[in-house]
Amino acid sequence: MLELLQNSPLLAGGYVFFAGLCVGSFLNVVIHRLPLMLERRWQEEAAELRGEPLPEAPRLNLMMPRSRCPHCGHQITALENIPVVSWLLLRGRCSACKAPISPRYPAVELATALLSLLVYGVFGPGFALLAALGLTWALVALTLIDFDTQLLPDDITLPLLWAGLLLNISGTFVPLQSAVIGAMAGYLSLWSVYWLFKLVTGREGMGYGDFKLMAALGAWLGWQMLPVILLLSSVVGSLIGLGYLAVRRQSAPFAFGPYIAIAGLVALLWGQPLLRWYLGV
């Protein structure tokens, strides 16, 4: 089977695209439920510290309960859960109550599939492809969770950090020494900015999740990629922030994690050419 995929790029690309669609469907669940699971966990910990009985709530994890229409409670069947296709066949509406289904769901599925295909085009078949796909999928989830909630969950960022160090023991992307220094430098780079901003203004400019995400990217891609990631994320974040000010004419807190994640994905795919351009060599 592996030999067939290696000898047939079109077939392999089809498999990667299909896998991306399926993973994108699962990421929709992660993006929606993980913040709810974290909030419930915090409420339980707070109640335990106060000596209060734990709040009663129905079971909630990434597998249970089955997905339902938020309007009427209709349980989504397997045929109604085919990535992109089901949304198109249902014309974007619940089969029971005809309430609209957000187009964001198929958009996430399709975007994940296209990004997966792009990663395959850069890395080709092999172990590095599987690792790069895992990083890409995690960055998609983190981007949208941060957009929605301004949270970058430790449940994703910390395993991502350790996975990067583990993969680079054998130099999958960079030598282990570069990965370890990248993890430390990635964390400290934003940690330093955070404390400098807080000392000057008395306010917090970003969250600790941003530090951990930068550390994870440093562990995957090495310390050499950190300047590229910082530059790209700052430019994109500034442009979007200025656009928001122009439209709304008022400042508002916005998540920086998505721009770090986008910059990290760009560095994963085209980091070396960008680094050479950035350094002028």
N, C-alpha and C positions, 0 to 999 in steps of 0.2 A: 504494500500500500504506500509506504514512504517513498519507494523508488518511483511509483506511478506519479505521485504528487511532485517529486523533484523533476521528472521528465515532462510534466504537463503543467506549465505555469498557469494556463487558463483555468484548468480544473482546480488547481490549488487556490487560485484567487477566488474561485466560486465558493470553495469550502470556507475560506477566511471571511468572505462577505457574509455567508449564511451564519457562521459562528458569531460574527459581529452583530447581526440582527438579533439573534437569540440572547446574547449577552446584554445588548441594549435594552431588551425587554426586562431582563432581570435588574439592570441598573435603575430603571424607572421605579422598581420596588424599593431598592436600596435608598434612592434619593428621597423618596416619600417617607419610608418607615424608619430609617435609622435615626433621624432627629427625634421622632416621636418616642422611639425606644430609649434614647438617651435622656429625654425629658422625664420619662417614667422612672428611669433608674435614679435620676437626681432627686425626684420626689420621694422615692422609697428610702434613699440614703438620708434625706432631710428628716423624714418621719422617724427613722430609726434613731438618729441623733437626738431628736426631741423626746424620745421615749413614747411615741404615739404608735397606734396600730398601723400597719401598712395599708395604704389605700387599695381598695378592691378595684380591679380592672380586668377586662377580658384579656386572654392570652394574646401577646403580640410579639412576633419575631419576623424574620425575613421570609419564613415559609408559611406561617399561620397567622391569622386566618386567611382563607382564600380571598382573592381580590374581588371586590364588589363595587357596584355603581354607588358613588357617594350620594346620589340623589334618591334612589328608590331601594337600594340594598340588594339589587339583583346580582346574584353570584355569577362571575364571569366564567363562561365555559371554555373548554380547550379550543373549540373552533372560533370563539370570539377573542382569543388571545394569541393569534398568529401575528407575529410582528409585521407592522405596516399594512399587510393584506387585510386583516380583520377590520382595521379602522376604515380602510377604503370601502370594503364591502358594506360595512354598516353606515357608510356616509357620515362618519364622525358622530354618530348618535347611539345612545344605549338602545339595545334591542327591546328592552322592556318598557321604559318610560319615555324614550326618545329625547332624553336630555342630552345636550352636547357633550362630547368627549373632547377634552383638550387636545389640540393638534401637537402639543408638546410631546406627547407619548410617542407617536410615530416619528417625530422629528429626532428625538433622542435615539431611537432605534436605528434610523437611517444614518444619522451622523456617526454613531458608533461603528456601523458597518463600513461606512466610507473611510473613516479614520483607520479602521483595521486593515482595509485594503491598501491604504497608503503606507502603513507600516510594513505590510508584506512587500510592497513594491520597493521599499528602501532596504529591507534586511534579507528578503528572500527566505526560502525554507531553511529551517535549522532551529537550534535551541535558542539562539538570540532572538529570533522572531517571537517565540512563545513568551519570553521574558518581556520583550518590548510591548507585546499586546497586553500583558498583565498591567504594566505601568500605564499604558494608554487608557485602559478601562478604568483604572483607579483614578486617574486624573479627570476623566469625564464625570465620574461620580462626585469627586471633591469640588469640581467647578460649579456644578448645579446645586449641591447642598449649600455651598458658601453663598451663592447668589440668593438662595431662598432664605437662609437662616443666619448668615454671617457666622457660621461655625465650620471648622475643619476638624472633624471627629478624630480623636486619638485612635479609634478603632480601625481607621484606614491609614493615617499618617505614620503611626509608629510601626505597624507591620511592614509598611512600605519602606521605611528606613532600614529595618533589619533585613528585609529581602534584598535591598540593594547591596548591603555589605556582604551578605551571604553569596549572592551571585558573583560578586567581584573577587571572591576568594580565588576563583579560577580565572579572573580577568575577563569575564564575559563582555563587559563594556570598557572598563578601565582597570589598571592595576589596583590591587587592594590598598596600597599606601595612598594612592590618589583618592580612593573612595573614602577612606577613614578621615583624611584631611578635609575632603569635601563635606562630609557630614558635620564635622566640627565647625568649619568655616561658614558653611551654609547657615547653621543655627546662629552663630555669633554675629554674622553680618547684619541680620535683621534685629537680633536682640540688642545690639549696640545702637541701631537707629531708634528702636523703641524707647530705650532709656534716655538717649539724648533728647528726643522729642518731648518725653515726659518731664525731664528736668527743665527744659526751656519753657514749655507751655503749661505744665501741670496737668496735662490730659494724656490719655492713652491714644496713640495713633494707629495701632494695629494689635492683633491678638496673638497669643502664643502659638496658635495653630499655624500661623504664617511661618514662624521660626522652624517648626517641626517639618513643614512641607519643604522648605528650602533645604533643611538638613537631609531630608529623604532624597531630594533631587541631587544634592551633592554626593550622597552615597551611591547613587546609580550612575551618575555621569562624571564624577570627579570634580575636584576643586577648579580645574581649568575652565569649566563651563559656567561657573557661578557669575563671572562678569557679564557674560552674554545673557544669562537668565535675568539678572538684575536690570540690565539695560532694557531688554525687551519688555519686561513686566512694567517697569517704570514708565516707559514711553506709551505703551498701550493704556495703562491705568490713567496717566495724565490726560491723554486725548479723550478718553471716555468721560473722565471727570469734568473736563472743560466743556464737553458737549452737554453734559447734564446741567452744568451751571448756565449755559447759554439757553437751554430749553426751559428749565425750571426757575432760573434766576435766583436760586438759593442753594446754599451748601447743605449737604447731607452726608452722613456716614455711608461709605460703600465698601463692599468686600474687596480686599486686595488679593485674596487667595486665587480667584479664577485667573487673574493675569499672571501670577506665578505659575499656575498649572499650564496655561497656554504657552508661556515662554519655555517651560520645561519640555513640553511636547515638541516645540520647534527645535530646541537644543538636541533632543533625542534623535530627531530625523535629519537635521542639517547643521548640527552643532560645529563640526569640524570646519566646513567651509565658512561659516559665520565667524568662527574664532580667528581663522586666518585673515578674513576681511577686517575684523575688529582690531587685530594687532598689526595689520598692514604688512603681513609676511606671505 
